[in-house]
Amino acid sequence: MSAVEAKTKKPTYRMTIDFGEEIGQKTSCGAYTNYTPAELVGRQVVAIVNFGAKKMGPELSEVLVLGVRDPENAGTIFLTTQGSVPNGSEIF
């Protein structure tokens, strides 16, 4: 995964996420104040790709990255796997 700041009103990142060969790469926007863009490179996250695209200001989000609210600073903490899994693995 890679991330850069997005052009939205709230703090967000434009992320490119590798979902493996079958699904390809998607772009997502999300407010994640607990991470710098450098900390997101190579990180595996749990995400949903079949919700359809959503406009977020001037950005288009094609992915829903799952996370939970951090009670300390109201940021978001990504949901991840306990170990490395193939990119694009099905969630069930």
N, C-alpha and C positions, 0 to 999 in steps of 0.2 A: 504494500500500500504506500502511496505517496500523498502528501497534502500541501496545499498552499492556502493562504487566506482568500476567502471568497468575497464578492462584492454584495453583501447583504447588510441590513440594518443591525442585526444582532451578530455577535461574534460567531463566525462559522469558518469551516475549512471546505475547500473543494478537494475531494479525495478521489483518487483513481485506485480502484480495488480490483485485484486479479482474482477472478472467479474460476480460473482454469480454462482449459481449451473448449469445453462444451458451451459455456456461457459467455466467455470472453471478459472484457473489462467494462465496468460501468463507472459512472461518475456520481458522487453523492455530496450533499451539503449537510452539515450538522453542527450544532453548537457544542463544542467540546473544549471547555476551558481548562481541563486537567492535563492536556497534552500540548506539547509544541509540535510543529510539523515534523521536525527531525525525529521525535519520539514515535511517530506513527509509521515511519518507513519500515517496511518488513513485518509489521505487526499483523497477526491474524485476528479477525473480528467475526462476530456472528451477524449476518445481515440477510435481509429478504429482498429478492430481486423481482418478484412477480406482482407487485402492487401497482405498477404503472408509474409514469413520470409525474412529478409534482413541481410546479413553479414556486421558487423561493426567492422573491425579489427578482433580480436579473438572472439568477442561476436556475438550472433545471436539475432536480434531484431524481435519479433513476433507481436509487437503492435506499432501503431503510436499514440503517445500522442500529443494532439493538444495544441499549445501555441502561444503566440505572442512575438515578440522581444521587450525587455525592452530598450527604447531609451537612458536611463541613463547609462547603463553599458554593453549593447549589450548581455545581458543574455536572458533567456526565462522566461516568466510568463505563467503558466498553464491556460488553459481554464477550468473553473469549473461551477457547477450549482449554482443557487441562494440559493437553500436549499438542504437538504439531499434527495437523491433519492435512490431507490433500486439499488444495484450493478448490472451491466449488463443491465441497462435500454437502450432501443433502442434510437438512435439519429435519428431524422427526421426533 
